[in-house]
Amino acid sequence: MIVAANDLKKKGVKLIDELIKKGNDIIISVRGKQKYVIVDIDKYEKLKDSEIELAYIEAMKDFKEKDYHTDIEAHIKNIS
């Protein structure tokens, strides 16, 4: 569901509650361009958990493939 910032400004949290209850993610458009997304907290927490899990999987892959450095100089060189 796409909502104009003006509608959100006029109707506020009541509008968000109504749309979230329908099971929709809400995209806020500003001057006709999609700019923000509102999701309910449960979905947000699942997304954050997925992000953390993916980072863990990537870190473990690097560890198994020995794709890491144990000294600060090598680390600095790698990120520069």
PyMOL Python script that loads the backbone (N, CA, C, O; Angstrom):
from pymol import cmd

cmd.read_pdbstr("""\
ATOM      1  N   MET A   1       0.854  -1.169   0.000  1.00  0.00           N
ATOM      2  CA  MET A   1       0.000   0.000   0.000  1.00  0.00           C
ATOM      3  C   MET A   1       0.899   1.229   0.000  1.00  0.00           C
ATOM      4  O   MET A   1       1.791   1.350   0.840  1.00  0.00           O
ATOM      5  N   ILE A   2       0.669   2.128  -0.925  1.00  0.00           N
ATOM      6  CA  ILE A   2       1.424   3.379  -0.990  1.00  0.00           C
ATOM      7  C   ILE A   2       0.554   4.497  -0.433  1.00  0.00           C
ATOM      8  O   ILE A   2      -0.604   4.654  -0.820  1.00  0.00           O
ATOM      9  N   VAL A   3       1.128   5.267   0.480  1.00  0.00           N
ATOM     10  CA  VAL A   3       0.412   6.363   1.131  1.00  0.00           C
ATOM     11  C   VAL A   3       1.204   7.644   0.908  1.00  0.00           C
ATOM     12  O   VAL A   3       2.421   7.673   1.093  1.00  0.00           O
ATOM     13  N   ALA A   4       0.517   8.687   0.514  1.00  0.00           N
ATOM     14  CA  ALA A   4       1.168   9.989   0.353  1.00  0.00           C
ATOM     15  C   ALA A   4       1.479  10.568   1.726  1.00  0.00           C
ATOM     16  O   ALA A   4       0.701  10.399   2.664  1.00  0.00           O
ATOM     17  N   ALA A   5       2.601  11.241   1.846  1.00  0.00           N
ATOM     18  CA  ALA A   5       3.001  11.851   3.113  1.00  0.00           C
ATOM     19  C   ALA A   5       1.918  12.792   3.622  1.00  0.00           C
ATOM     20  O   ALA A   5       1.700  12.894   4.829  1.00  0.00           O
ATOM     21  N   ASN A   6       1.241  13.476   2.715  1.00  0.00           N
ATOM     22  CA  ASN A   6       0.162  14.388   3.101  1.00  0.00           C
ATOM     23  C   ASN A   6      -0.968  13.652   3.814  1.00  0.00           C
ATOM     24  O   ASN A   6      -1.490  14.135   4.819  1.00  0.00           O
ATOM     25  N   ASP A   7      -1.350  12.468   3.289  1.00  0.00           N
ATOM     26  CA  ASP A   7      -2.405  11.679   3.935  1.00  0.00           C
ATOM     27  C   ASP A   7      -1.967  11.242   5.326  1.00  0.00           C
ATOM     28  O   ASP A   7      -2.754  11.265   6.273  1.00  0.00           O
ATOM     29  N   LEU A   8      -0.727  10.851   5.437  1.00  0.00           N
ATOM     30  CA  LEU A   8      -0.200  10.443   6.736  1.00  0.00           C
ATOM     31  C   LEU A   8      -0.194  11.622   7.700  1.00  0.00           C
ATOM     32  O   LEU A   8      -0.506  11.470   8.881  1.00  0.00           O
ATOM     33  N   LYS A   9       0.157  12.777   7.197  1.00  0.00           N
ATOM     34  CA  LYS A   9       0.182  13.989   8.022  1.00  0.00           C
ATOM     35  C   LYS A   9      -1.217  14.306   8.547  1.00  0.00           C
ATOM     36  O   LYS A   9      -1.375  14.700   9.703  1.00  0.00           O
ATOM     37  N   LYS A  10      -2.222  14.134   7.704  1.00  0.00           N
ATOM     38  CA  LYS A  10      -3.604  14.454   8.087  1.00  0.00           C
ATOM     39  C   LYS A  10      -4.211  13.408   9.020  1.00  0.00           C
ATOM     40  O   LYS A  10      -4.882  13.753   9.993  1.00  0.00           O
ATOM     41  N   LYS A  11      -3.973  12.123   8.721  1.00  0.00           N
ATOM     42  CA  LYS A  11      -4.662  11.052   9.444  1.00  0.00           C
ATOM     43  C   LYS A  11      -3.807  10.381  10.506  1.00  0.00           C
ATOM     44  O   LYS A  11      -4.337   9.711  11.392  1.00  0.00           O
ATOM     45  N   GLY A  12      -2.497  10.552  10.431  1.00  0.00           N
ATOM     46  CA  GLY A  12      -1.586  10.083  11.464  1.00  0.00           C
ATOM     47  C   GLY A  12      -1.584   8.595  11.735  1.00  0.00           C
ATOM     48  O   GLY A  12      -1.755   7.774  10.833  1.00  0.00           O
ATOM     49  N   VAL A  13      -1.386   8.268  13.003  1.00  0.00           N
ATOM     50  CA  VAL A  13      -1.232   6.887  13.447  1.00  0.00           C
ATOM     51  C   VAL A  13      -2.492   6.072  13.176  1.00  0.00           C
ATOM     52  O   VAL A  13      -2.411   4.865  12.949  1.00  0.00           O
ATOM     53  N   LYS A  14      -3.639   6.712  13.196  1.00  0.00           N
ATOM     54  CA  LYS A  14      -4.892   5.999  12.920  1.00  0.00           C
ATOM     55  C   LYS A  14      -4.832   5.344  11.539  1.00  0.00           C
ATOM     56  O   LYS A  14      -5.241   4.193  11.380  1.00  0.00           O
ATOM     57  N   LEU A  15      -4.332   6.061  10.555  1.00  0.00           N
ATOM     58  CA  LEU A  15      -4.200   5.518   9.204  1.00  0.00           C
ATOM     59  C   LEU A  15      -3.228   4.342   9.188  1.00  0.00           C
ATOM     60  O   LEU A  15      -3.490   3.322   8.551  1.00  0.00           O
ATOM     61  N   ILE A  16      -2.119   4.487   9.883  1.00  0.00           N
ATOM     62  CA  ILE A  16      -1.136   3.396   9.947  1.00  0.00           C
ATOM     63  C   ILE A  16      -1.765   2.159  10.567  1.00  0.00           C
ATOM     64  O   ILE A  16      -1.629   1.059  10.031  1.00  0.00           O
ATOM     65  N   ASP A  17      -2.455   2.329  11.693  1.00  0.00           N
ATOM     66  CA  ASP A  17      -3.112   1.198  12.352  1.00  0.00           C
ATOM     67  C   ASP A  17      -4.088   0.495  11.417  1.00  0.00           C
ATOM     68  O   ASP A  17      -4.102  -0.733  11.345  1.00  0.00           O
ATOM     69  N   GLU A  18      -4.893   1.256  10.709  1.00  0.00           N
ATOM     70  CA  GLU A  18      -5.881   0.674   9.794  1.00  0.00           C
ATOM     71  C   GLU A  18      -5.202  -0.153   8.705  1.00  0.00           C
ATOM     72  O   GLU A  18      -5.638  -1.263   8.398  1.00  0.00           O
ATOM     73  N   LEU A  19      -4.147   0.383   8.131  1.00  0.00           N
ATOM     74  CA  LEU A  19      -3.478  -0.313   7.036  1.00  0.00           C
ATOM     75  C   LEU A  19      -2.695  -1.532   7.514  1.00  0.00           C
ATOM     76  O   LEU A  19      -2.692  -2.564   6.843  1.00  0.00           O
ATOM     77  N   ILE A  20      -2.039  -1.425   8.653  1.00  0.00           N
ATOM     78  CA  ILE A  20      -1.281  -2.552   9.203  1.00  0.00           C
ATOM     79  C   ILE A  20      -2.230  -3.693   9.564  1.00  0.00           C
ATOM     80  O   ILE A  20      -1.895  -4.859   9.351  1.00  0.00           O
ATOM     81  N   LYS A  21      -3.411  -3.377  10.109  1.00  0.00           N
ATOM     82  CA  LYS A  21      -4.386  -4.414  10.460  1.00  0.00           C
ATOM     83  C   LYS A  21      -4.817  -5.210   9.235  1.00  0.00           C
ATOM     84  O   LYS A  21      -5.190  -6.377   9.353  1.00  0.00           O
ATOM     85  N   LYS A  22      -4.768  -4.596   8.074  1.00  0.00           N
ATOM     86  CA  LYS A  22      -5.118  -5.288   6.829  1.00  0.00           C
ATOM     87  C   LYS A  22      -3.973  -6.178   6.352  1.00  0.00           C
ATOM     88  O   LYS A  22      -4.106  -6.878   5.349  1.00  0.00           O
ATOM     89  N   GLY A  23      -2.857  -6.153   7.062  1.00  0.00           N
ATOM     90  CA  GLY A  23      -1.721  -6.994   6.717  1.00  0.00           C
ATOM     91  C   GLY A  23      -0.808  -6.396   5.673  1.00  0.00           C
ATOM     92  O   GLY A  23      -0.012  -7.108   5.060  1.00  0.00           O
ATOM     93  N   ASN A  24      -0.911  -5.114   5.467  1.00  0.00           N
ATOM     94  CA  ASN A  24      -0.109  -4.455   4.441  1.00  0.00           C
ATOM     95  C   ASN A  24       1.158  -3.837   5.019  1.00  0.00           C
ATOM     96  O   ASN A  24       1.169  -3.348   6.149  1.00  0.00           O
ATOM     97  N   ASP A  25       2.221  -3.868   4.227  1.00  0.00           N
ATOM     98  CA  ASP A  25       3.359  -3.001   4.489  1.00  0.00           C
ATOM     99  C   ASP A  25       2.963  -1.659   3.894  1.00  0.00           C
ATOM    100  O   ASP A  25       2.220  -1.609   2.914  1.00  0.00           O
ATOM    101  N   ILE A  26       3.442  -0.596   4.464  1.00  0.00           N
ATOM    102  CA  ILE A  26       3.041   0.735   4.006  1.00  0.00           C
ATOM    103  C   ILE A  26       4.261   1.441   3.437  1.00  0.00           C
ATOM    104  O   ILE A  26       5.295   1.547   4.095  1.00  0.00           O
ATOM    105  N   ILE A  27       4.129   1.916   2.220  1.00  0.00           N
ATOM    106  CA  ILE A  27       5.189   2.698   1.594  1.00  0.00           C
ATOM    107  C   ILE A  27       4.746   4.151   1.612  1.00  0.00           C
ATOM    108  O   ILE A  27       3.661   4.483   1.136  1.00  0.00           O
ATOM    109  N   ILE A  28       5.586   5.011   2.162  1.00  0.00           N
ATOM    110  CA  ILE A  28       5.283   6.438   2.219  1.00  0.00           C
ATOM    111  C   ILE A  28       5.927   7.106   1.014  1.00  0.00           C
ATOM    112  O   ILE A  28       7.130   6.979   0.785  1.00  0.00           O
ATOM    113  N   SER A  29       5.115   7.815   0.253  1.00  0.00           N
ATOM    114  CA  SER A  29       5.662   8.552  -0.886  1.00  0.00           C
ATOM    115  C   SER A  29       5.722  10.032  -0.539  1.00  0.00           C
ATOM    116  O   SER A  29       4.817  10.580   0.090  1.00  0.00           O
ATOM    117  N   VAL A  30       6.795  10.654  -0.959  1.00  0.00           N
ATOM    118  CA  VAL A  30       6.994  12.085  -0.748  1.00  0.00           C
ATOM    119  C   VAL A  30       7.200  12.709  -2.124  1.00  0.00           C
ATOM    120  O   VAL A  30       8.133  12.367  -2.851  1.00  0.00           O
ATOM    121  N   ARG A  31       6.316  13.620  -2.455  1.00  0.00           N
ATOM    122  CA  ARG A  31       6.337  14.261  -3.777  1.00  0.00           C
ATOM    123  C   ARG A  31       6.353  13.239  -4.909  1.00  0.00           C
ATOM    124  O   ARG A  31       7.057  13.394  -5.907  1.00  0.00           O
ATOM    125  N   GLY A  32       5.553  12.188  -4.721  1.00  0.00           N
ATOM    126  CA  GLY A  32       5.408  11.175  -5.756  1.00  0.00           C
ATOM    127  C   GLY A  32       6.494  10.116  -5.803  1.00  0.00           C
ATOM    128  O   GLY A  32       6.439   9.215  -6.640  1.00  0.00           O
ATOM    129  N   LYS A  33       7.488  10.208  -4.914  1.00  0.00           N
ATOM    130  CA  LYS A  33       8.574   9.227  -4.904  1.00  0.00           C
ATOM    131  C   LYS A  33       8.501   8.386  -3.633  1.00  0.00           C
ATOM    132  O   LYS A  33       8.338   8.915  -2.534  1.00  0.00           O
ATOM    133  N   GLN A  34       8.624   7.065  -3.799  1.00  0.00           N
ATOM    134  CA  GLN A  34       8.610   6.176  -2.647  1.00  0.00           C
ATOM    135  C   GLN A  34       9.862   6.413  -1.812  1.00  0.00           C
ATOM    136  O   GLN A  34      10.983   6.358  -2.318  1.00  0.00           O
ATOM    137  N   LYS A  35       9.647   6.681  -0.506  1.00  0.00           N
ATOM    138  CA  LYS A  35      10.780   7.077   0.329  1.00  0.00           C
ATOM    139  C   LYS A  35      10.939   6.252   1.603  1.00  0.00           C
ATOM    140  O   LYS A  35      12.068   5.975   2.007  1.00  0.00           O
ATOM    141  N   TYR A  36       9.849   5.852   2.245  1.00  0.00           N
ATOM    142  CA  TYR A  36       9.917   5.139   3.523  1.00  0.00           C
ATOM    143  C   TYR A  36       9.001   3.924   3.495  1.00  0.00           C
ATOM    144  O   TYR A  36       8.071   3.846   2.693  1.00  0.00           O
ATOM    145  N   VAL A  37       9.283   2.971   4.395  1.00  0.00           N
ATOM    146  CA  VAL A  37       8.434   1.796   4.548  1.00  0.00           C
ATOM    147  C   VAL A  37       8.093   1.643   6.021  1.00  0.00           C
ATOM    148  O   VAL A  37       8.948   1.810   6.890  1.00  0.00           O
ATOM    149  N   ILE A  38       6.833   1.324   6.289  1.00  0.00           N
ATOM    150  CA  ILE A  38       6.393   1.030   7.652  1.00  0.00           C
ATOM    151  C   ILE A  38       5.927  -0.420   7.669  1.00  0.00           C
ATOM    152  O   ILE A  38       5.101  -0.827   6.852  1.00  0.00           O
ATOM    153  N   VAL A  39       6.463  -1.194   8.607  1.00  0.00           N
ATOM    154  CA  VAL A  39       6.027  -2.580   8.805  1.00  0.00           C
ATOM    155  C   VAL A  39       5.702  -2.752  10.282  1.00  0.00           C
ATOM    156  O   VAL A  39       6.180  -1.988  11.121  1.00  0.00           O
ATOM    157  N   ASP A  40       4.884  -3.763  10.601  1.00  0.00           N
ATOM    158  CA  ASP A  40       4.593  -3.975  12.016  1.00  0.00           C
ATOM    159  C   ASP A  40       5.843  -4.510  12.713  1.00  0.00           C
ATOM    160  O   ASP A  40       6.756  -5.015  12.061  1.00  0.00           O
ATOM    161  N   ILE A  41       5.878  -4.398  14.021  1.00  0.00           N
ATOM    162  CA  ILE A  41       7.086  -4.697  14.794  1.00  0.00           C
ATOM    163  C   ILE A  41       7.495  -6.159  14.680  1.00  0.00           C
ATOM    164  O   ILE A  41       8.688  -6.461  14.665  1.00  0.00           O
ATOM    165  N   ASP A  42       6.524  -7.080  14.600  1.00  0.00           N
ATOM    166  CA  ASP A  42       6.864  -8.498  14.472  1.00  0.00           C
ATOM    167  C   ASP A  42       7.626  -8.762  13.176  1.00  0.00           C
ATOM    168  O   ASP A  42       8.625  -9.482  13.170  1.00  0.00           O
ATOM    169  N   LYS A  43       7.150  -8.179  12.088  1.00  0.00           N
ATOM    170  CA  LYS A  43       7.834  -8.360  10.805  1.00  0.00           C
ATOM    171  C   LYS A  43       9.221  -7.712  10.847  1.00  0.00           C
ATOM    172  O   LYS A  43      10.185  -8.274  10.327  1.00  0.00           O
ATOM    173  N   TYR A  44       9.320  -6.543  11.459  1.00  0.00           N
ATOM    174  CA  TYR A  44      10.610  -5.854  11.587  1.00  0.00           C
ATOM    175  C   TYR A  44      11.612  -6.726  12.341  1.00  0.00           C
ATOM    176  O   TYR A  44      12.761  -6.863  11.923  1.00  0.00           O
ATOM    177  N   GLU A  45      11.171  -7.314  13.454  1.00  0.00           N
ATOM    178  CA  GLU A  45      12.064  -8.154  14.253  1.00  0.00           C
ATOM    179  C   GLU A  45      12.514  -9.381  13.465  1.00  0.00           C
ATOM    180  O   GLU A  45      13.670  -9.794  13.568  1.00  0.00           O
ATOM    181  N   LYS A  46      11.606  -9.970  12.674  1.00  0.00           N
ATOM    182  CA  LYS A  46      11.986 -11.113  11.839  1.00  0.00           C
ATOM    183  C   LYS A  46      13.014 -10.696  10.792  1.00  0.00           C
ATOM    184  O   LYS A  46      13.966 -11.430  10.526  1.00  0.00           O
ATOM    185  N   LEU A  47      12.825  -9.523  10.202  1.00  0.00           N
ATOM    186  CA  LEU A  47      13.788  -9.025   9.218  1.00  0.00           C
ATOM    187  C   LEU A  47      15.158  -8.805   9.855  1.00  0.00           C
ATOM    188  O   LEU A  47      16.179  -9.166   9.270  1.00  0.00           O
ATOM    189  N   LYS A  48      15.185  -8.215  11.050  1.00  0.00           N
ATOM    190  CA  LYS A  48      16.454  -7.985  11.748  1.00  0.00           C
ATOM    191  C   LYS A  48      17.121  -9.313  12.102  1.00  0.00           C
ATOM    192  O   LYS A  48      18.334  -9.462  11.950  1.00  0.00           O
ATOM    193  N   ASP A  49      16.319 -10.288  12.580  1.00  0.00           N
ATOM    194  CA  ASP A  49      16.868 -11.605  12.897  1.00  0.00           C
ATOM    195  C   ASP A  49      17.467 -12.255  11.653  1.00  0.00           C
ATOM    196  O   ASP A  49      18.536 -12.861  11.722  1.00  0.00           O
ATOM    197  N   SER A  50      16.785 -12.129  10.523  1.00  0.00           N
ATOM    198  CA  SER A  50      17.290 -12.692   9.267  1.00  0.00           C
ATOM    199  C   SER A  50      18.602 -12.033   8.868  1.00  0.00           C
ATOM    200  O   SER A  50      19.523 -12.698   8.396  1.00  0.00           O
ATOM    201  N   GLU A  51      18.678 -10.727   9.059  1.00  0.00           N
ATOM    202  CA  GLU A  51      19.890  -9.984   8.735  1.00  0.00           C
ATOM    203  C   GLU A  51      21.065 -10.461   9.598  1.00  0.00           C
ATOM    204  O   GLU A  51      22.177 -10.639   9.101  1.00  0.00           O
ATOM    205  N   ILE A  52      20.808 -10.664  10.879  1.00  0.00           N
ATOM    206  CA  ILE A  52      21.851 -11.140  11.796  1.00  0.00           C
ATOM    207  C   ILE A  52      22.261 -12.564  11.434  1.00  0.00           C
ATOM    208  O   ILE A  52      23.447 -12.892  11.437  1.00  0.00           O
ATOM    209  N   GLU A  53      21.276 -13.408  11.121  1.00  0.00           N
ATOM    210  CA  GLU A  53      21.575 -14.788  10.751  1.00  0.00           C
ATOM    211  C   GLU A  53      22.420 -14.845   9.473  1.00  0.00           C
ATOM    212  O   GLU A  53      23.357 -15.638   9.385  1.00  0.00           O
ATOM    213  N   LEU A  54      22.098 -14.021   8.503  1.00  0.00           N
ATOM    214  CA  LEU A  54      22.876 -13.980   7.262  1.00  0.00           C
ATOM    215  C   LEU A  54      24.316 -13.531   7.537  1.00  0.00           C
ATOM    216  O   LEU A  54      25.258 -14.094   6.981  1.00  0.00           O
ATOM    217  N   ALA A  55      24.484 -12.530   8.384  1.00  0.00           N
ATOM    218  CA  ALA A  55      25.834 -12.065   8.735  1.00  0.00           C
ATOM    219  C   ALA A  55      26.619 -13.185   9.418  1.00  0.00           C
ATOM    220  O   ALA A  55      27.811 -13.356   9.164  1.00  0.00           O
ATOM    221  N   TYR A  56      25.951 -13.946  10.283  1.00  0.00           N
ATOM    222  CA  TYR A  56      26.601 -15.066  10.963  1.00  0.00           C
ATOM    223  C   TYR A  56      27.025 -16.133   9.957  1.00  0.00           C
ATOM    224  O   TYR A  56      28.144 -16.642  10.020  1.00  0.00           O
ATOM    225  N   ILE A  57      26.131 -16.470   9.030  1.00  0.00           N
ATOM    226  CA  ILE A  57      26.438 -17.480   8.013  1.00  0.00           C
ATOM    227  C   ILE A  57      27.634 -17.041   7.171  1.00  0.00           C
ATOM    228  O   ILE A  57      28.520 -17.845   6.881  1.00  0.00           O
ATOM    229  N   GLU A  58      27.657 -15.774   6.781  1.00  0.00           N
ATOM    230  CA  GLU A  58      28.775 -15.251   5.991  1.00  0.00           C
ATOM    231  C   GLU A  58      30.079 -15.276   6.786  1.00  0.00           C
ATOM    232  O   GLU A  58      31.136 -15.597   6.242  1.00  0.00           O
ATOM    233  N   ALA A  59      30.003 -14.939   8.071  1.00  0.00           N
ATOM    234  CA  ALA A  59      31.203 -14.956   8.917  1.00  0.00           C
ATOM    235  C   ALA A  59      31.730 -16.383   9.080  1.00  0.00           C
ATOM    236  O   ALA A  59      32.940 -16.610   9.040  1.00  0.00           O
ATOM    237  N   MET A  60      30.824 -17.337   9.264  1.00  0.00           N
ATOM    238  CA  MET A  60      31.247 -18.728   9.411  1.00  0.00           C
ATOM    239  C   MET A  60      31.853 -19.260   8.113  1.00  0.00           C
ATOM    240  O   MET A  60      32.806 -20.038   8.148  1.00  0.00           O
ATOM    241  N   LYS A  61      31.313 -18.851   6.987  1.00  0.00           N
ATOM    242  CA  LYS A  61      31.874 -19.246   5.686  1.00  0.00           C
ATOM    243  C   LYS A  61      33.302 -18.713   5.561  1.00  0.00           C
ATOM    244  O   LYS A  61      34.214 -19.441   5.168  1.00  0.00           O
ATOM    245  N   ASP A  62      33.484 -17.433   5.902  1.00  0.00           N
ATOM    246  CA  ASP A  62      34.828 -16.847   5.863  1.00  0.00           C
ATOM    247  C   ASP A  62      35.776 -17.596   6.799  1.00  0.00           C
ATOM    248  O   ASP A  62      36.932 -17.841   6.453  1.00  0.00           O
ATOM    249  N   PHE A  63      35.284 -17.957   7.980  1.00  0.00           N
ATOM    250  CA  PHE A  63      36.111 -18.669   8.954  1.00  0.00           C
ATOM    251  C   PHE A  63      36.531 -20.034   8.408  1.00  0.00           C
ATOM    252  O   PHE A  63      37.700 -20.409   8.491  1.00  0.00           O
ATOM    253  N   LYS A  64      35.568 -20.774   7.849  1.00  0.00           N
ATOM    254  CA  LYS A  64      35.870 -22.106   7.315  1.00  0.00           C
ATOM    255  C   LYS A  64      36.838 -22.035   6.142  1.00  0.00           C
ATOM    256  O   LYS A  64      37.670 -22.924   5.961  1.00  0.00           O
ATOM    257  N   GLU A  65      36.728 -20.974   5.345  1.00  0.00           N
ATOM    258  CA  GLU A  65      37.604 -20.812   4.184  1.00  0.00           C
ATOM    259  C   GLU A  65      38.896 -20.068   4.536  1.00  0.00           C
ATOM    260  O   GLU A  65      39.707 -19.747   3.668  1.00  0.00           O
ATOM    261  N   LYS A  66      39.061 -19.805   5.836  1.00  0.00           N
ATOM    262  CA  LYS A  66      40.227 -19.070   6.347  1.00  0.00           C
ATOM    263  C   LYS A  66      40.405 -17.725   5.642  1.00  0.00           C
ATOM    264  O   LYS A  66      41.524 -17.290   5.371  1.00  0.00           O
ATOM    265  N   ASP A  67      39.284 -17.088   5.356  1.00  0.00           N
ATOM    266  CA  ASP A  67      39.279 -15.782   4.689  1.00  0.00           C
ATOM    267  C   ASP A  67      39.129 -14.681   5.743  1.00  0.00           C
ATOM    268  O   ASP A  67      38.130 -13.963   5.780  1.00  0.00           O
ATOM    269  N   TYR A  68      40.139 -14.573   6.586  1.00  0.00           N
ATOM    270  CA  TYR A  68      40.144 -13.561   7.641  1.00  0.00           C
ATOM    271  C   TYR A  68      41.588 -13.272   8.043  1.00  0.00           C
ATOM    272  O   TYR A  68      42.506 -14.014   7.696  1.00  0.00           O
ATOM    273  N   HIS A  69      41.766 -12.195   8.771  1.00  0.00           N
ATOM    274  CA  HIS A  69      43.095 -11.807   9.247  1.00  0.00           C
ATOM    275  C   HIS A  69      43.086 -11.794  10.767  1.00  0.00           C
ATOM    276  O   HIS A  69      42.065 -11.524  11.400  1.00  0.00           O
ATOM    277  N   THR A  70      44.247 -12.093  11.336  1.00  0.00           N
ATOM    278  CA  THR A  70      44.347 -12.082  12.794  1.00  0.00           C
ATOM    279  C   THR A  70      45.187 -10.933  13.319  1.00  0.00           C
ATOM    280  O   THR A  70      45.379 -10.804  14.528  1.00  0.00           O
ATOM    281  N   ASP A  71      45.688 -10.099  12.422  1.00  0.00           N
ATOM    282  CA  ASP A  71      46.452  -8.950  12.907  1.00  0.00           C
ATOM    283  C   ASP A  71      45.850  -7.655  12.369  1.00  0.00           C
ATOM    284  O   ASP A  71      45.246  -7.634  11.297  1.00  0.00           O
ATOM    285  N   ILE A  72      46.021  -6.606  13.110  1.00  0.00           N
ATOM    286  CA  ILE A  72      45.385  -5.330  12.801  1.00  0.00           C
ATOM    287  C   ILE A  72      45.904  -4.724  11.501  1.00  0.00           C
ATOM    288  O   ILE A  72      45.132  -4.123  10.753  1.00  0.00           O
ATOM    289  N   GLU A  73      47.191  -4.870  11.220  1.00  0.00           N
ATOM    290  CA  GLU A  73      47.745  -4.293   9.992  1.00  0.00           C
ATOM    291  C   GLU A  73      47.098  -4.912   8.752  1.00  0.00           C
ATOM    292  O   GLU A  73      46.751  -4.202   7.808  1.00  0.00           O
ATOM    293  N   ALA A  74      46.939  -6.229   8.759  1.00  0.00           N
ATOM    294  CA  ALA A  74      46.303  -6.902   7.625  1.00  0.00           C
ATOM    295  C   ALA A  74      44.841  -6.478   7.498  1.00  0.00           C
ATOM    296  O   ALA A  74      44.327  -6.303   6.393  1.00  0.00           O
ATOM    297  N   HIS A  75      44.189  -6.319   8.625  1.00  0.00           N
ATOM    298  CA  HIS A  75      42.790  -5.890   8.605  1.00  0.00           C
ATOM    299  C   HIS A  75      42.659  -4.485   8.013  1.00  0.00           C
ATOM    300  O   HIS A  75      41.804  -4.245   7.161  1.00  0.00           O
ATOM    301  N   ILE A  76      43.496  -3.575   8.460  1.00  0.00           N
ATOM    302  CA  ILE A  76      43.465  -2.199   7.946  1.00  0.00           C
ATOM    303  C   ILE A  76      43.736  -2.194   6.444  1.00  0.00           C
ATOM    304  O   ILE A  76      43.070  -1.483   5.692  1.00  0.00           O
ATOM    305  N   LYS A  77      44.709  -2.985   6.011  1.00  0.00           N
ATOM    306  CA  LYS A  77      45.026  -3.062   4.582  1.00  0.00           C
ATOM    307  C   LYS A  77      43.831  -3.616   3.799  1.00  0.00           C
ATOM    308  O   LYS A  77      43.544  -3.155   2.694  1.00  0.00           O
ATOM    309  N   ASN A  78      43.147  -4.587   4.362  1.00  0.00           N
ATOM    310  CA  ASN A  78      42.002  -5.221   3.702  1.00  0.00           C
ATOM    311  C   ASN A  78      40.820  -4.267   3.549  1.00  0.00           C
ATOM    312  O   ASN A  78      40.117  -4.320   2.540  1.00  0.00           O
ATOM    313  N   ILE A  79      40.591  -3.406   4.522  1.00  0.00           N
ATOM    314  CA  ILE A  79      39.427  -2.509   4.452  1.00  0.00           C
ATOM    315  C   ILE A  79      39.736  -1.175   3.797  1.00  0.00           C
ATOM    316  O   ILE A  79      38.818  -0.395   3.543  1.00  0.00           O
ATOM    317  N   SER A  80      41.000  -0.890   3.517  1.00  0.00           N
ATOM    318  CA  SER A  80      41.359   0.395   2.904  1.00  0.00           C
ATOM    319  C   SER A  80      41.218   0.349   1.405  1.00  0.00           C
ATOM    320  O   SER A  80      41.478   1.345   0.729  1.00  0.00           O
TER     321      SER A  80
END
""", "prot")
cmd.dss("prot")
cmd.show_as("cartoon", "prot")
cmd.util.cbc("prot")
cmd.orient("prot")
